Each structure stands twice: as C-alpha cells, then as structure tokens.
Amino acid sequence: ALMEQLHISPNILGDTSDPRHADTLKSVFTRLAESGVIAKLQVEKAVCEDDGELFDEVVGKCGACGSSVEGLGCCTSCGATLTPSTLREAKCGVCDAPISVKRVEEWAYGLKARGEASIVNVPIVSELGLGVPIPGDKGKTFAPWFSALTASMSFAGRGGQVGGDVGAGGVHFVTKRFGTHYKELLPKLGEALGAAGSDLRIVVVGRLRFSAKGKPLSVSSSRLVDHLGSDATRYALSRINPEADMEVDVYELQKSINEELVDSLGQFAQRVLQFTHSKYGCVPTPGELRDEDRELLGLIDIVYNRIISSIKSLNNSEAYASLFEFAKKAAEYYTRQAPWSLLRVNPERAASVVYVTLEALRALSVLAQPLLPEFSSKTRSALGLPLEDTLSLDELKRPLTPGAQLPEPKPAYAKLTDKQVEALVAECMVEEKPEVDIAEFLRLDLRVASVVSAERVPNTKRLLRLRVRVGGKLRTIVSSIGEQYTPEELVGKKIVVLMNLKPSVFAGVTSRGMLLAAEGGGVISLLTPMREVEDGSWVH
C-alpha cells in the first residue's frame, strides 16, 4: 500500500520465502563453495550459559566504539565487524544470561576486519533453524543476511540464467548492519558467477532521522504520506544523500516544501494554466518565436541530461535542483513577458508567450515524472496529454498541438500548514518513558496466541480483525497492521498479545486485547516466539 501511495511500481517484487529464491540461493552457494570464496572454517559462536545452546541473538556494546548493538554483523555506528569475543558486556538477547564463546567449524568466508590486518571468519549459517536449508548440511540454514544478499538475483535472473549478469551496472542498497559484509562479498560473488564485479555498486544506506526543533520524532514513511502527501514525501525522502546519516527538522522541511514544491512549481503551473484556460480555452497558436523564446525552450534538453545524470549517480538532490531551476527560469520568462498586458497591444505575441510557457510546463511534466509523479500527472491532465509512466525523451520532443482544448485546471499542491506539521509532530514525538517497577510490569497479562482467522474490516484501509486462540479460548482483536500484513500470512502464526487491555471499538468491531509489535523505519514487525511454545504461554 505504501508503494502505491508513493507511486512506486517495482518490475519484480519478491521475498526470501519464495521457493524460487531457495533454488537460486543453493545454486549460488554451490558456485561460491566450488570457487573457494566460502569454505568450512573455524568461526566463533555464542553460547547461552543458561541453556548451553548456540545462538545468534547477542546484545552488548561494540568493542571498537562502545555503541549498543543487537545481534552480530557490523556496528551501525562505526562499521566494525561484530563477533561474540569482541562485544563488551555481551549477553543473550533472549534471556539476558551471560554468554561464552565456542569455536566451531561452519560454512564461512574470510573478512578483513576494519582497521586491522587480521582476517575474521564470518559464518553464513544461522542457529535459528529458520530459512533455506544448506545443501548437504543437515539441520543448518543460511543466515538471513546471506540469504538477502542473493535475493535480487532470484527475481531478476537475467536471461533465465541464475546470476548470469547479476549486478552488472546495478546498484545494491544494503543496511549498515551488514554493509561491510556486502561490500566485501558481493564483488566476489559477481566474480564467482562470471559477472563484471567492477560494475557492481554497493550503497550502504545511511540513517534518516526526523526532529522538531531539536526534539526527536519517530516518523514512518506511511505517516509522512498521511500528513504531507505523496509528492512531498518523495521529495523529503529522496532529495538527501542515501549514504549519509542525516537529521531533518520537519519545520525546515515544511519551509522547503512550500517554497520549492508549492510556490516555485505548483503555483507557477496553476497561474499559467488558469490564465490560458480563461483567456483561450485551448492551446493558443504561436506567432514567430523570438530569441528569448528559443533560449527558454533550448534549456529543456540540457535539463533532461542533467536530471538523467543525477538520477543515475543517485544524486536526487541535484535532480530536484535542476527541475526547480528550470521552473524558476520559466516563471521569470512568463512574468517578464507579461502576456496579460500583451493581450491588449499585441495579441499575437501574447499567444506566442503563452504557448512557449505551456511548452515549458509540458517539459516539466515529463522531467518531473520520476521525481514528482503527482505533479506530472496533474499537469499533463491539465494540458490534455496522456499520462506517462517513465521519463521519455520521445515524449519530451513531442510539442503541444495549437487549438487543442484544455480542461479546467486543478491545483497540483496546497500549502503545507502549521496545523498539518503540528499534527505530525504530536503523533510522532518520542516521549521518554518513566521507570516502572516489576510490580507494574507484572500487571500486564502477556500471552502467546495462535491466529485462527484474519480478515479485513470492511471500509477501512488498515484494520484487520483477528480471531486468536489463547489457552483454548478464542477472542477477537482488531489491529491497524493491514498495510503491512495480509490476512492470509497471519493465519497459523503465533504472536504475543496483551490480554487485559480494556475493550475498545474500531469501525464497529469490539477488540479485546492488543498485538505486540516492533516499529521503526516504516516497518511493523509482529513479535513471535523464537521457539515452539503452546498458545496461552505466559510472556514475561
């Protein structure tokens, strides 16, 4: 639903649970093993001192920078490789028990530790028992990060050949937690599969934080769409450097949106279209063009090349700047020529000015398609043109037809008001929770529940009605997770619910309890037990 709201249409969409991915992953594993990129090596594993089992969910502090970390991989603050022995204050992430370190032989690859000459053997095996089984290694599964590494190959297998051209000229976005692993391993993966490893570009995505006058906010992409709209959200999220850690103040963002999206682009377009519709009702027939007309139209190809180059280099900020700069020049041209004054003294010249400005708007509607699709579609509709799904050079060179009728224009954007921003801040302000004692916590009746059935609540976008079984008893719970979970994928799952929450009514349905979930970065993830337990089991 969020991708639809942001007008993002992936060519191929899949996840690592798809059987096709399992086949690809096993094939990639075999080739990497044959080429010697991965092998059975001595690796470190954490052992929970409470139950003596090997596990992956370790928490503690990075030995290099002291930042708190959850799980192994790479430190998201400094990029250092995390191993059980290098973590400080390490403990089991499940039960908080101390850990010991055991060396075992597992499938792994050698990674040069950041800032050190030594090689760290990084296992590609998970101890959770979930995921794709490793061929010939009974009971072992691939670590989620290694599985995700090959996911793009599973769904973009070019020419039907697994990994035949994977990554050539492509960009792979990865999180900071496994950034070092990916940067090290992906080129080797390309070489092992016969791809042009030098063409691979790995982008370790930075962290984007929102704040309001210095106070942190917890803002998801879906909340931005709800409060700002689609184009403003795309503008907010994609005009920044994807590899940098950044903090954006929502009040500064409001100012930028109003000045650039609304004033420079939206109001300029509405001003021209409204004047044209009221005075002509159609695309006017131009007279002979002058040098200043040709100068403005001559910028279109230049701006097109700049935007394409910026997008390819992942510099969306520069692409937006080029778009807004062209809109500014077109607005200056229109104001300087003043067709409303020319109508009385030189109507032919007025028609030429309006036609040239409409041509600039038509170019903007094409150039804006990958950046601001709502502006693009609304402007093209106002010009009586078909909608475009891509930035097309052919469409850019196809001029308006004089005499073509123009419909009544509608504003592309409205000003982002203080009230809208304040509503976003109020909803997303991060509040420091007061300390509670164990007695307060024990008042919460948290249980494991099995989802028996799930369905969407009629006439709502987000609400799901779940029937869950808790210790042999059924109850109904309504949850607003419908944009991130389908009813089908929930049935049969075991989740954690708060049982003694007072009943509430949502869209006419009484909810008796609440699901527990983690939320961050626009993702909602339901809490589930890591091991098999009966429904009704206590959570404490």
Backbone hydrogen bonds, N-H to C=O, Kabsch-Sander energy under -0.5 kcal/mol:
donor,donor_aa,acceptor,acceptor_aa,energy
5,Q,1,A,-2.4
6,L,2,L,-2.0
7,H,4,E,-1.3
8,I,3,M,-3.3
9,S,7,H,-0.6
18,D,15,D,-1.7
21,H,18,D,-1.1
22,A,18,D,-1.3
23,D,19,P,-1.8
24,T,20,R,-2.1
25,L,21,H,-3.1
26,K,22,A,-2.2
27,S,23,D,-1.9
28,V,24,T,-2.8
29,F,25,L,-2.6
30,T,26,K,-2.1
31,R,27,S,-2.1
32,L,28,V,-2.6
33,A,29,F,-2.5
34,E,30,T,-2.4
35,S,31,R,-2.0
36,G,32,L,-0.6
36,G,33,A,-0.7
37,V,32,L,-1.7
38,I,32,L,-1.1
39,A,108,A,-2.3
41,L,39,A,-0.7
41,L,106,E,-3.1
43,V,41,L,-0.5
43,V,104,V,-3.1
45,K,102,K,-2.5
46,A,55,F,-0.7
47,V,100,S,-2.7
48,C,53,E,-2.4
49,E,98,P,-2.3
52,G,48,C,-2.7
55,F,46,A,-1.7
58,V,56,D,-1.9
59,V,91,K,-2.3
60,G,69,V,-1.9
61,K,88,R,-2.6
62,C,67,S,-3.1
66,G,62,C,-1.9
69,V,60,G,-2.7
71,G,58,V,-4.0
72,L,56,D,-0.6
73,G,82,L,-0.8
74,C,177,R,-2.6
75,C,80,A,-2.8
79,G,75,C,-2.2
82,L,73,G,-2.7
86,T,83,T,-0.8
87,L,83,T,-1.2
88,R,61,K,-3.0
91,K,59,V,-2.2
92,C,97,A,-3.2
93,G,57,E,-3.1
96,D,92,C,-1.7
99,I,90,A,-0.7
100,S,47,V,-2.0
102,K,45,K,-2.8
104,V,43,V,-2.2
104,V,102,K,-0.6
106,E,41,L,-2.6
106,E,104,V,-0.7
108,A,39,A,-2.4
109,Y,122,V,-1.6
111,L,109,Y,-0.5
111,L,120,V,-3.3
113,A,111,L,-0.7
113,A,118,S,-1.6
116,E,113,A,-2.1
120,V,111,L,-3.9
121,N,119,I,-0.5
122,V,109,Y,-2.9
122,V,120,V,-0.8
124,I,107,W,-2.3
126,S,141,T,-2.7
134,I,140,K,-2.6
137,D,134,I,-1.9
140,K,137,D,-2.1
141,T,126,S,-0.8
142,F,132,V,-2.4
143,A,124,I,-2.8
147,S,143,A,-2.3
148,A,144,P,-2.6
149,L,145,W,-1.3
150,T,146,F,-0.8
150,T,147,S,-0.7
151,A,148,A,-1.1
152,S,148,A,-0.5
153,M,150,T,-0.5
154,S,150,T,-1.3
155,F,151,A,-1.1
156,A,152,S,-1.3
157,G,153,M,-0.6
160,G,157,G,-1.5
161,Q,158,R,-1.7
162,V,160,G,-0.6
164,G,161,Q,-2.3
168,A,165,D,-1.5
170,G,167,G,-2.4
172,H,201,R,-2.9
173,F,171,V,-0.6
174,V,203,V,-2.6
178,F,175,T,-0.9
179,G,176,K,-0.8
182,Y,178,F,-2.6
183,K,179,G,-2.6
184,E,180,T,-1.9
185,L,181,H,-2.8
186,L,182,Y,-2.8
188,K,184,E,-0.6
189,L,185,L,-2.5
190,G,186,L,-2.5
191,E,187,P,-2.4
192,A,188,K,-2.6
193,L,189,L,-1.6
194,G,191,E,-1.1
195,A,190,G,-3.2
197,G,195,A,-1.5
199,D,196,A,-1.9
200,L,197,G,-1.2
201,R,170,G,-1.4
203,V,172,H,-2.9
203,V,201,R,-0.6
204,V,202,I,-0.6
205,V,174,V,-2.9
205,V,203,V,-0.8
206,G,242,P,-3.3
209,R,207,R,-0.6
209,R,246,M,-2.9
210,F,217,L,-0.6
211,S,248,V,-2.3
212,A,215,K,-2.5
215,K,212,A,-1.5
217,L,210,F,-2.5
218,S,428,C,-3.1
219,V,217,L,-0.8
220,S,218,S,-0.5
224,L,220,S,-1.8
225,V,221,S,-2.2
226,D,222,S,-2.1
227,H,223,R,-2.1
228,L,224,L,-3.5
229,G,224,L,-0.8
229,G,225,V,-1.4
233,T,229,G,-1.6
234,R,230,S,-2.4
235,Y,231,D,-2.6
236,A,232,A,-2.3
237,L,233,T,-2.6
238,S,234,R,-2.7
239,R,235,Y,-1.1
244,A,241,N,-1.6
246,M,207,R,-2.5
246,M,244,A,-0.5
248,V,209,R,-3.1
250,V,211,S,-2.7
253,L,249,D,-2.3
254,Q,250,V,-2.1
255,K,251,Y,-1.7
256,S,252,E,-2.2
257,I,253,L,-2.8
258,N,254,Q,-2.5
259,E,255,K,-2.3
260,E,256,S,-3.0
261,L,256,S,-0.7
261,L,257,I,-0.8
262,V,257,I,-2.3
263,D,258,N,-2.2
264,S,259,E,-1.7
265,L,260,E,-1.0
266,G,261,L,-3.0
267,Q,262,V,-3.5
268,F,263,D,-0.8
269,A,265,L,-2.4
270,Q,266,G,-2.4
271,R,267,Q,-2.4
272,V,268,F,-2.1
273,L,269,A,-2.7
274,Q,270,Q,-2.6
275,F,271,R,-1.7
276,T,272,V,-2.5
277,H,273,L,-2.5
278,S,274,Q,-2.2
279,K,275,F,-2.3
280,Y,276,T,-2.6
281,G,276,T,-2.0
283,V,404,A,-2.2
287,G,348,E,-0.6
294,R,290,R,-2.3
295,E,291,D,-2.4
296,L,292,E,-1.5
297,L,293,D,-2.3
298,G,294,R,-2.1
299,L,295,E,-0.5
299,L,296,L,-1.2
300,I,297,L,-1.2
302,I,298,G,-0.6
303,V,299,L,-2.8
304,Y,300,I,-2.5
305,N,301,D,-2.2
306,R,302,I,-1.9
307,I,303,V,-2.7
308,I,304,Y,-2.5
309,S,305,N,-2.2
310,S,306,R,-2.5
311,I,307,I,-2.6
312,K,308,I,-2.3
313,S,309,S,-1.5
314,L,311,I,-1.6
315,N,310,S,-3.1
316,N,314,L,-1.0
319,A,315,N,-1.5
320,Y,316,N,-2.8
321,A,317,S,-2.1
322,S,318,E,-2.2
323,L,319,A,-2.0
324,F,320,Y,-2.9
325,E,321,A,-2.3
326,F,322,S,-1.9
327,A,323,L,-2.1
328,K,324,F,-2.4
329,K,325,E,-2.1
330,A,326,F,-2.4
331,A,327,A,-2.3
332,E,328,K,-2.4
333,Y,329,K,-2.3
334,Y,330,A,-2.4
335,T,331,A,-2.4
336,R,332,E,-2.5
337,Q,333,Y,-2.5
338,A,334,Y,-1.7
341,S,338,A,-1.3
342,L,338,A,-1.7
343,L,339,P,-1.7
344,R,341,S,-1.0
345,V,341,S,-0.8
346,N,342,L,-3.7
350,A,346,N,-2.2
351,A,347,P,-2.2
352,S,348,E,-1.7
353,V,349,R,-2.4
354,V,350,A,-2.5
355,Y,351,A,-2.5
356,V,352,S,-2.7
357,T,353,V,-2.4
358,L,354,V,-2.6
359,E,355,Y,-2.2
360,A,356,V,-1.9
361,L,357,T,-2.2
362,R,358,L,-2.7
363,A,359,E,-2.4
364,L,360,A,-2.3
365,S,361,L,-2.3
366,V,362,R,-1.2
367,L,363,A,-3.1
368,A,364,L,-2.4
369,Q,366,V,-1.2
371,L,368,A,-0.9
372,L,368,A,-3.9
376,S,372,L,-2.3
377,S,373,P,-2.6
378,K,374,E,-2.5
379,T,375,F,-2.5
380,R,376,S,-2.2
381,S,377,S,-2.1
382,A,378,K,-2.0
383,L,379,T,-1.4
384,G,381,S,-1.3
385,L,380,R,-3.2
392,S,390,T,-1.0
393,L,391,L,-0.5
396,L,392,S,-1.7
397,K,393,L,-1.2
398,R,395,E,-1.2
403,G,283,V,-3.6
404,A,401,T,-2.0
406,L,281,G,-2.1
417,T,415,K,-0.8
421,V,417,T,-1.9
422,E,418,D,-2.8
423,A,419,K,-1.8
424,L,420,Q,-1.8
425,V,421,V,-2.6
426,A,422,E,-2.6
427,E,423,A,-1.8
428,C,424,L,-1.7
429,M,425,V,-1.5
430,V,216,P,-1.8
431,E,429,M,-0.7
433,K,431,E,-0.6
440,E,437,D,-0.6
441,F,437,D,-1.7
442,L,438,I,-2.4
443,R,439,A,-0.5
443,R,440,E,-1.1
444,L,441,F,-2.0
446,L,444,L,-1.1
447,R,497,V,-2.4
448,V,537,S,-2.1
449,A,495,I,-2.8
450,S,469,R,-2.2
451,V,493,K,-2.6
452,V,450,S,-0.7
452,V,467,R,-2.8
453,S,467,R,-1.5
455,E,465,R,-1.7
457,V,463,L,-2.1
460,T,457,V,-1.2
464,L,479,S,-2.7
465,R,455,E,-3.5
466,L,464,L,-0.6
466,L,477,I,-3.0
467,R,453,S,-2.4
468,V,466,L,-0.6
468,V,475,R,-2.6
469,R,450,S,-2.9
470,V,468,V,-0.5
470,V,473,K,-3.3
473,K,470,V,-1.4
475,R,468,V,-1.9
477,I,466,L,-2.6
479,S,464,L,-2.2
481,I,479,S,-0.9
482,G,462,R,-3.5
484,Q,481,I,-1.6
485,Y,481,I,-1.9
490,L,486,T,-0.7
490,L,487,P,-0.9
491,V,487,P,-1.2
492,G,451,V,-3.0
493,K,490,L,-2.3
495,I,449,A,-2.8
495,I,493,K,-0.5
496,V,527,L,-1.0
497,V,447,R,-2.7
498,L,514,M,-2.9
499,M,445,D,-3.3
499,M,497,V,-0.7
501,L,498,L,-0.5
504,S,511,S,-1.9
506,F,509,V,-3.0
509,V,506,F,-2.3
511,S,504,S,-3.8
512,R,476,T,-3.0
514,M,498,L,-1.2
516,L,496,V,-2.3
518,A,525,S,-3.1
520,G,523,V,-2.0
523,V,520,G,-1.6
525,S,518,A,-2.9
527,L,516,L,-2.4
536,G,448,V,-3.8
537,S,534,E,-1.7
539,V,446,L,-2.5
